[in-house]
């Protein structure tokens, strides 16, 4: 799929303003993949107060086979997270927390586990050149949401405190690096979209653009970022789990840990809703379907957490009433 076809839902009738300015797909790719924009001095302060050109090169896209592998991997991450979310909801809190499939522990089958997390990081680190089948510039946030939901929903399990600390620290590091890698992919893309939409070609070079306003890194149309309050909230929640496990509940109460996890879920759900709304407004059936599935998974996890919390409250109320009756008797 060419860049001209991939971006056709995003620009509509306004595409002719930039499409005719150069070699079409090649110019579009250069702008969307540009990582360094240079501002030149201009004497035309009326029609071209800001003149930019791309000062970086792009080595080219990976083959469609790589995109297919990433798409298959993302589909597996979604299905595995969905399966364990449903199992966790059906079995309830009484089941073994680290149960897996056919003797394989759950942590080895989840995207936030020690086996699949490096693959997620590898895909995001190389995401700028993955644009066929599963373009990470457009669908990378969905993969990060899967990782964040998996890290929040399923705790790492280990026999000793040292092993647990290593696993939890690796998950924290993985979430942080995944957020940074995703920003390295989507920020040039969002900046390029801003440049293509609200600029005109000056004709001095293939990527030379005239703008009436300064070009902002990441653009102004899309507010989503990988390294954001959502990533920080998840990191704080994972660190609180580590403190409670190693030092005990007296150092950090279970209520504080649960509150941090709840804040993380609120931010993840808000990001999921925002991305679904943004993709739906821009157009593109595949993107809407992908983000809708991830949003559904997030809300299913939230529903499971709320359901177990209400069940716990009901149990505590029953115990309190029973103890009160015994004390009266």
Secondary structure, DSSP 8 states (H G I E B T S, - for coil): --HHHHTHHHHGGGGHHHHTTTTTHHHHHHHHT---EEEE--S-TTT-SEEEEE---------HHHHHHHHHHHHHHHHHHHHHHHHHHHHGGGS-TT--BTTB-GGGTSTTSTTTHHHHHHHHHTGGG--SSS-HHHHHHHHHHHHHHHHHHS----SSHHHHHHHHHHHHHHHHHHHHHHHHHHHHHHHHHHHHHS-EE-SSSTT-EEESS---TT-SS----SSSHHHHHHHHHHHHHHHHHHH-TTTS-HHHHHHHHHHHHHHHHHHHHHHHHHHHHH--HHHHHHHHHHHHHHHHHHHHHHHHHHHHHHHHHHHHHHHHHHHH-
